[in-house]
Each structure stands twice: as C-alpha cells, then as structure tokens.
Amino acid sequence: MVTMYPQKLKKGDEVRVIAPVRSLAIISEESRKIANKRFEGLGLKLSFGKHAEEMDEFVSTSIEARVEDFHQAFQDKNVKAILTVIGGFNSNQLLRYLDWDLIKSNPKIFCGFSDVTALNNSIYAKTGLVNYSGPHYSSFGQELYFDYTLNYFVKTVFSNEPFEIKPSSDWSDDAWYKDQKDRKLIKNDGWLVLNDGNAEGTIVGGNLCTLNLLQGTEYFPNLENSILFIEDDEESQSHHFDRDLQSLIHTTLFSGVKGLLIGRFQKASNVDTVMLQKIIDTKQELKNIPVIANVDFGHTDPKITIPIGGFVELNASEEPKINITKH
C-alpha cells in the first residue's frame, strides 16, 4: 500500500464535522460556541454533516445516515478536513459500508480519537491515507488549558515540518464539560521510560480495546517496522490493559513492532507506574524494544495529534524524545 499524505490546511479552508459515533446533540451549546470560536480563530470555516444532530437509543444514528455523512464529507471538494464530534462505541459498524475507493480518490485530513480508532486505522489499512488520532470537535469546546492540544494540532495539520513532542507541564482528568471554570490541574512529572532504546518507524494505533476489535480483519493496520501507540479510558483497569495488550502481542503481526508508546491513564483506571512496569516486564516480546509511558495522548488532557501512517523517531533514555518526522 502506497502511503498518501493529505494536503495541509490553510486559512479559509472548510472543515466538516461528522458524527460517525455519538451524536452532536449531546454537545452543549456552551461547548459548541467555544469550539466554533476556536476554529474561527484558526481562520477555518465549519460545516456540519446532514445527520450529525440525529440521535437514537444508542446516542448515535443509523449506519446509513452515518455512512452518508462520511461519504459526503470526502466527496465535497470544498471540504479540506473532517473532524469527528466525539467518541463512543460503534464506529466499527460502518467499516463494511464505506467506499474505500472514494476515500482513496479524495484524500483529506481526518481526525478523531477513542472509538474513532477503528476508522483511523481502517482508513490507513485500506487506502494508505495518513490520518490523525487527535482532538474531536467536542475537544475544542474546552475553555481553559487547551493551548498544548491546539499547538500540536496546528503543528500536525497546518504544516509539513518535522517537530519534537515535549511533555505538557500539567494535565487534567476532570469532567471539564460539566463546569468549564472548575478545572483541576495535576503537575506532569514527565514521561516514564519502561524499556530504554531507540526506534523509528511508521506510527499506528490508538485506543487499545478498539484497535483489538480489528484483529484478524482486513481493517487491521500493517505493523511491519512500526511504532505502536496505545491508550485506554477509565473503564480499563490494570487487568484489562494487561490482557488487551497481551492479545495484541499474540497477533502474528506484532513482531514488526519496533517501539511502544503508552498514553497517560485516567485516575479511575488505578494503573500506577509500579503496576505498569510490572505489566510490561511480563511481556517477553517487549524486552528488546523501547517503551515510553505516560505520554500526552488518550483520555486525559492535553493531548498531541498523532499521524497514523506517519513516521516517528523515539529515544527512550533518561531524557526521552519523540520526533514526528513525516505527517
């Protein structure tokens, strides 16, 4: 599969917001106003999928409606980037119904995370189109402490220049959407090196339990010469993460993984650094590859934007470094 890099954004471009998982209807007017103002500040024009506001008993809408919005966003020549509203549980329902030739013929920026991992990796596996694990439209609705997330989003989708990722100074795991003013920051102690070493390769991955849904299907990405990044949400306790990671390691493709990045866990996961080191130490397949944890991506904030299918260099040492060289 030939890797394709989408055209970068510039001021005046149109960004289409679609809801391939949960509905736009659950996003508050306050958050929408903040998000819309942010995009206006970037010089971007927003449009919304025809069915984005629809909502059923699954807080989503029909497969047909979601696929229609997906296809229309890729078909529309005026649309230069596509952002998902928010995550959820059912984006993998769409995979059999997506027109991969249409997507391949109309390469453009696509960005989202969490359950959107199924779409991110399927797009890359089926078309070779580099796309982005990064903030949803809803993420842009954070009034405070969004600078780090915004900075790496801009670096990734507005420019082709390589860049180094730096740890955030603080992070949060609060329900900011319930009270925009009552935010609780936690000092960031930096990234945690679990195995040292150097590696470079094509970066793929995302939400671990969602990525595992693709195992054994045509939608699972090629792991040859790859850097794998994984994270999970607050429902993933240490034993869940342990067995989900083990399941991924058991795939025949895992031998192609050259390095592993683990996103910061939410506090409710109860996965501390001691537990995480023990989990990694049990995996013989990880002994000879660098592993860096507590990286700024996943279900805490802030978060970097990661180019699925892009090229990454990492140095897991006393002062770990991560460089995005192609995105």
N, C-alpha and C positions, 0 to 999 in steps of 0.2 A: 504494500500500500504506500503510495506516494504521499508525503506529508504536505498539507496545504496550510499556509498561514493567512488568516483573513486580513483584509485591509484595515488599517488602524483608523480610529475616529478622529474627526476634526470638528471644530466649531461649526454649528449649523446642521450637523447630521441628525437624522431621526433615529430614535431608539424605541423599539416596540416592546411593550410589557405584555407577557402572556402568562397564563395560569395553567401549566401542564400538570400541576399537583393541586394544591389547595387554592381556593377562590380569593380574588381581590376583595370580595365582600367582607372578609374578616379583618381587613386592614383599616384602622381608624382614620377618620378624616384628618386628625391632627398629624398622624404619621405621614399621610399622603401629601399634605401641604408642605411638610418639611422636606420630604423626598423630592417633590416637584421643584421646590426652590433650589435644591442642590443641583439638580440636572440643569436647571436654568442657569445657575452659576457656572456650570461647565460649558455653557453655550450649546447645549443639546436640546432637541425638541422631542417630547414624549408623545407616543401614541399608545393605544391600548387595544388588545385583542377583542374581537367582537363578543366572545363568550367569557371574558375574564371575570365578569361580575356574577356569573351564574353559580348557584350553589345547591347541592343536593344533600342527602343524609350523610354522605361521606365528606362533607365540606369541600366538595370538588364538583365536577360536572361530567357529562358523558364523554366516553372515549372519542366519539365522533366530533364533538364540539372542540375538545382539546386538540385533536389532530388537525382540525380545520384551521384553528388559530396558529398552530405551529407551522403548517404549510404556507398559510398566507403571509406570515412574517418572513419566511425565507423567499417567497416568490416576489414580494414587493420590492422593486428596485430602489425605492426611496429609503427603505429601512436598511441601516448600516450596522445595527447591533440589536440583539434580542436579550432581554432580561426576564428571568422568571420572577413571579410575585413572591413566592415563599415555598418552603419545602412541604413535606407531609409523608405520604406512604404509598402512592400508587402511580408514580411516573412510569414504572416498567410496564404498565398496561398498554402503553402507546407503541411499544417497540415494533410489534408485528405490523402495525398500520402506517408507519412512517415511510415516506417516499425518499429513500436514501439517495437516489439519483438526482432528485430535485434539490436536496440539501447540498450534494456534491457540486452541482452545477451553479449554485448560488451561495458560495462560501461567504460567511459573515460572522461577526463576533456573536457568540452565545455564552451567557454567563449565569451561574446559579450554583448552589451547593446543597448539602444534605441529601434528601431523596433525589434531587436532580443529578446526583452522581450516576444514576442509571442512564440518563440521557447524555451526560458529558462523555462518558466512556464509550457508549454505543456510537455516538456521532464520530468519535475518533476511530473506533474499530471498523466501522462500516464505510467511512468516507475518507479518512486521513485528515479531516479538518481539525486543526488545533482549536480548542475552545477552552473556556475558563471556569474553574472552580473558584467562585468568589461571591461577593455580596449579592443578595436578591434586591429587587426593587424595594421590598419592605425594609431591608437593612439600612437603606439610605434615609429612612424615617427617623433615625436616631438624632436627637437634637444636640446632644453633648458627646464629646470624646470620640468623634468619628474621623478625626484627621488622619490617623495612621491607616485606617482602612481605605479612606479616599485616596491617600497618597499612592498606595500600591496599586489600586485600581487604575488610577491615571497613568502610572508608570507602565502598566501592562497593556492597556488598550488604546492609549494615545501615542505611543512611541515604540519604535523597534529597537531602541538602545538597550544593551545588557544592563543589568543592575544587581547590586548586592542587597539581600534582605537583612535587615537589622532587627533584633528583638525589640518589642514595644517596651516602653518604660513602665506602663501599668496595664492591667487587664481587668475585665469585669465579667461577672456571671450573674447579672441581675435581670429582672424582668423589666427592662427599660421602657417597653411599650405600655406598661401599666401606669408608670409615673416617670415622665421624662426628666423631672427635676431631682428625683430621689435616686441618685446613682451612687454605687459603692465600688470604688476602685481598689484594686489589690496590686501591691508592688510586684513587678515582674523580676524574679531572680535570674532570668535568662534561660537559655535553652539547656537541656540536660543531655549530655553525651552518655549513651549507654554502651556503645561499642565505638572505639575510635577507628580512624582510617579515612581514606579519600575515595571518592567515586564520582563518576559522571555518567549521564545517560538521559534517555527520554523519560519525562516525568508523567506518571499516570496514577490514578487512584481517586480517593475521596472518602466518603462515608463508608466505613468498613462493612457494616451489615448490609448496606445497599449494594456495594460492589460485589459482595458474595452472592447476591441474587443472580448475577450474570455468569457465574461459574458454569462451565460446560455448554454455554450457548455461543452463538455467532457474534454476540454483542460484547464478549469479554475482550479487553484490550491485550495486545501482544506485550509480554513482559520481557522480551529479549533486550538485553542491555538497557534496563530501565532503572529509574529511581522511583520507588513506590512511596506514595504518601497516603496515610490513613488517619482517620479520626472517628469518634463516635459521640453520641449525645448522652444526656444524663441517665437514660434508661440502661446504659451499658455499664454494668458493674465489672469488677476485675475478672470474675469467672466468665462473663460473657465475652469480654475483649480477648481473653486468653484462648477460648475455643474458636472464636471467629477468626483470629489471626492464625491459629493452627490449621483451620480449614483451608485458608488461603495458601499457606505454606505447602499443604498436601497436593496442590494442583501441580500438574506436570510442567506448567509454565514458570513456576516460581524460581526455578534455577537460574532464570535470566535476570533476576533482581540483583542489582549491584549496590544498592543503598536503600535505607528505610528512614522516612520522616514520619513522626507521630505527632498529631496535633494535641493541643492542650485539652485536658479533660475538664468537664464541668465538675463542680464540687460535689454534686449529688452522686457522681459515679464512685466516689470514695477510692479512687485509684491514686495513691500517693507515689512518690518517687521510689520508695523501697519496694513496694509491690510491683511497680512497673519494671524495675530492674530484675526482680525475680522471674517475672513472666518472660522477659527477653532471654534471660540466662538459660531457661529450659529449652530454648529452640536451637538445636544443633545447627540448623540450616542458616542461622543468623550469625554464627560465631565469627565468620570471616568477612562480614560486611559492616560498614559504618551505620550506626543507628543514632539518630538525634530525636529527642522527645521534647514535649512542651513548646513546640513551635507554634507560631501565631496563625493557626487556622483551625477551623472546626466550629463548634457551637458556643464558644466564648467569643468575646470581643476584646480588642480589634482583631481583624483578620487580613491576611495577604490574599492577593488574587494569583492563582496558580494556573499556568498554561498547560492544560492536559494535551500531551503530544509535543510540548516544548522541550528545550534542552537545559539541563541543570548540572551544575558542579557543586559538590559539597565536600567540606573538610571538617571531619568530626575530631576535634582536638580540644586542648584546654580553652581555646578561643574559637568555637565553631563558626564556620562561614557557609553561607548558602548563596550561590550566584545563579541568577536566571540569565542564560546567555542567548537563548532564542525563544521568542514568544509571539 
